[in-house]
Amino acid sequence: MSFDLDHYKQTAKAVEVDDIDFDDFRDKPLSAEAIRCLHYMTDVETHTVCYLRDLLVTPSHQNPRITAFLTMWNFEEYWHGDVIDRVLAVHAEINGLPRHRSVRLAQGFRGNVIAPITQCLTAAVFGEDFIATHMTWGAVNEWSAHAAYGRLIELEQHATLTKILQRIQQQESRHLAFYMSEARERLEKSRKAQRITRFALRKFWAPVGSTITPKAETRFVLNHLLGGEGATRWCRCSTPRSTSFPASRA
């Protein structure tokens, strides 16, 4: 069954926080490890508009179904970062616009100029089949983000944080469903798309956020959230059964 885009457009919204008591974090603050993870997570969520920039220089921008989804996706991801920033603010951590500006400036000429140009030229060479790579890439990133939020919930055992992150997860699940639906359909139709996607993931994919944050932060987050036997078992059990890709026939 294809993703119901019309329903998603009508129901996309900011994360609901009217019933959240953020002062609860003053009475029961999060661990230093959780705070470090949340910095990484908000950097990723608020950088979505820059990921969107790179998507829109590819054939994806010519597909109205995809651009409709990306508009709502970017909107929801913005609010994911905003609510995480509110948690960080209670802990007296640097957050919001000053933090996001510093992350973007840190990308330098390579990240802010060279990257989108390279993306544009690469996509022009491969044509519409390149969309399958973006959709698969997006699915993997949404999937891993969902797992990371779930693992942080498990580690912290903090009721208010759990409520917030579960609401973010619910929206991430719909994002994943769209990317998976589009990726599966395009990969099933084209051997060329399979070859391009397999090559791109093997050669260039890295954990989401690893290209915009210091390598030490990526290593810390991966080790803290997804390292160890418990995390491996949790991630395996949380794998959606409906998200398998078609086997490559190339």
FIDRENBA-574464 format. One line per 5 residues: number of its first residue (from 1); their letters; for each residue x, y, z of C-alpha. Coordinates in steps of 0.02 Angstrom, whole numbers. Example, Ala and Ser with C-alpha at 12.3 -4.5 7.8 and 13.67 -1.06 7.14 Angstrom:
1) AS) 615 -225 390 ~ 684 -53 357
***
This chain:
1) MSFDL) 0 0 0 ~ 70 170 -49 ~ 96 307 78 ~ -60 416 103 ~ 16 585 63
6) DHYKQ) -148 682 71 ~ -180 624 248 ~ -3 665 298 ~ -15 841 226 ~ -173 873 326
11) TAKAV) -104 805 490 ~ 78 863 490 ~ 107 974 641 ~ 230 1031 772 ~ 265 913 917
16) EVDDI) 131 941 1049 ~ 207 1010 1209 ~ 65 1107 1291 ~ 51 972 1423 ~ 238 955 1452
21) DFDDF) 308 1020 1616 ~ 484 1070 1566 ~ 521 1120 1745 ~ 521 935 1784 ~ 697 934 1712
26) RDKPL) 751 1055 1849 ~ 695 934 1983 ~ 759 781 1890 ~ 896 835 1770 ~ 958 721 1633
31) SAEAI) 1127 638 1638 ~ 1278 724 1559 ~ 1280 585 1428 ~ 1099 619 1382 ~ 1131 805 1366
36) RCLHY) 1275 770 1248 ~ 1164 658 1143 ~ 1026 788 1138 ~ 1148 919 1073 ~ 1191 801 932
41) MTDVE) 1007 764 898 ~ 954 945 889 ~ 1100 984 775 ~ 1035 850 657 ~ 853 900 667
46) THTVC) 883 1086 641 ~ 1002 1051 497 ~ 860 970 398 ~ 833 1128 297 ~ 1012 1111 233
51) YLRDL) 982 929 187 ~ 827 990 97 ~ 933 1115 1 ~ 1040 972 -63 ~ 887 870 -112
56) LVTPS) 810 1011 -212 ~ 957 1025 -332 ~ 920 848 -392 ~ 776 779 -499 ~ 676 763 -337
61) HQNPR) 623 945 -353 ~ 529 903 -514 ~ 418 775 -426 ~ 270 863 -342 ~ 233 713 -232
66) ITAFL) 407 714 -160 ~ 415 903 -138 ~ 247 903 -49 ~ 314 775 74 ~ 480 865 95
71) TMWNF) 389 1027 138 ~ 298 944 283 ~ 450 840 332 ~ 557 996 350 ~ 420 1080 451
76) EEYWH) 405 936 575 ~ 592 912 589 ~ 612 1096 633 ~ 496 1074 782 ~ 589 918 837
81) GDVID) 744 1025 856 ~ 645 1162 941 ~ 575 1051 1078 ~ 746 972 1110 ~ 816 1149 1124
86) RVLAV) 688 1185 1259 ~ 750 1035 1357 ~ 929 1095 1338 ~ 880 1271 1392 ~ 815 1207 1557
91) HAEIN) 986 1129 1585 ~ 1069 1297 1548 ~ 1149 1228 1389 ~ 1187 1331 1234 ~ 1040 1306 1117
96) GLPRH) 932 1385 985 ~ 988 1506 850 ~ 1165 1538 917 ~ 1200 1351 919 ~ 1123 1320 748
101) RSVRL) 1215 1465 669 ~ 1382 1402 734 ~ 1347 1227 664 ~ 1307 1296 492 ~ 1456 1413 487
106) AQGFR) 1569 1269 538 ~ 1526 1180 374 ~ 1634 1307 284 ~ 1651 1325 96 ~ 1654 1138 67
111) GNVIA) 1490 1102 157 ~ 1396 1259 107 ~ 1451 1277 -74 ~ 1543 1125 -141 ~ 1423 995 -70
116) PITQC) 1264 1056 -156 ~ 1356 1085 -320 ~ 1427 908 -315 ~ 1255 840 -274 ~ 1179 933 -421
121) LTAAV) 1308 873 -546 ~ 1301 693 -486 ~ 1112 689 -497 ~ 1119 764 -671 ~ 1228 620 -730
126) FGEDF) 1116 483 -660 ~ 948 565 -693 ~ 785 515 -611 ~ 854 349 -550 ~ 956 449 -426
131) IATHM) 794 486 -331 ~ 795 305 -270 ~ 961 337 -185 ~ 892 488 -93 ~ 737 397 -39
136) TWGAV) 838 247 24 ~ 962 361 110 ~ 820 453 195 ~ 742 290 253 ~ 904 231 332
141) NEWSA) 928 397 421 ~ 749 403 487 ~ 762 223 542 ~ 923 253 639 ~ 856 414 717
146) HAAYG) 701 321 777 ~ 812 188 855 ~ 923 319 938 ~ 775 406 1019 ~ 709 240 1080
151) RLIEL) 876 191 1155 ~ 893 360 1245 ~ 720 334 1319 ~ 775 164 1382 ~ 937 226 1456
156) EQHAT) 870 381 1545 ~ 706 313 1612 ~ 643 492 1630 ~ 454 508 1613 ~ 450 682 1539
161) LTKIL) 590 648 1416 ~ 504 486 1367 ~ 342 578 1327 ~ 434 704 1218 ~ 541 580 1124
166) QRIQQ) 399 459 1093 ~ 302 598 1009 ~ 452 636 900 ~ 466 451 861 ~ 284 446 804
171) QESRH) 321 578 674 ~ 485 497 624 ~ 388 337 592 ~ 282 424 461 ~ 436 500 381
176) LAFYM) 512 327 373 ~ 353 257 295 ~ 359 384 153 ~ 543 358 115 ~ 522 170 119
181) SEARE) 370 173 5 ~ 458 281 -124 ~ 623 187 -112 ~ 543 16 -129 ~ 440 66 -281
186) RLEKS) 588 144 -371 ~ 710 5 -331 ~ 588 -129 -388 ~ 567 -43 -557 ~ 748 -9 -601
191) RKAQR) 907 -111 -597 ~ 1003 48 -631 ~ 927 127 -475 ~ 978 -27 -375 ~ 1157 -16 -434
196) ITRFA) 1171 171 -401 ~ 1094 155 -228 ~ 1199 7 -177 ~ 1358 96 -233 ~ 1312 259 -145
201) LRKFW) 1269 176 20 ~ 1425 69 21 ~ 1544 209 -26 ~ 1470 367 46 ~ 1338 335 180
206) APVGS) 1385 379 358 ~ 1278 399 515 ~ 1164 550 504 ~ 1247 700 583 ~ 1423 636 558
211) TITPK) 1456 761 418 ~ 1404 913 521 ~ 1474 876 694 ~ 1648 834 758 ~ 1693 650 736
216) AETRF) 1715 633 923 ~ 1532 676 950 ~ 1473 549 823 ~ 1580 414 905 ~ 1514 460 1077
221) VLNHL) 1331 455 1025 ~ 1350 290 933 ~ 1444 209 1076 ~ 1325 274 1209 ~ 1162 236 1121
226) LGGEG) 1197 93 1003 ~ 1346 6 1079 ~ 1342 -150 1185 ~ 1237 -307 1187 ~ 1082 -223 1257
231) ATRWC) 1076 -93 1120 ~ 1104 -223 984 ~ 959 -327 1048 ~ 847 -174 1065 ~ 884 -112 888
236) RCSTP) 853 -284 814 ~ 687 -301 904 ~ 632 -126 851 ~ 663 -157 666 ~ 499 -130 571
241) RSTSF) 455 -290 479 ~ 380 -194 334 ~ 539 -101 289 ~ 636 -231 190 ~ 706 -176 23
246) PASRA) 695 -279 -135 ~ 853 -381 -164 ~ 969 -310 -294 ~ 964 -405 -457 ~ 1121 -325 -523
***
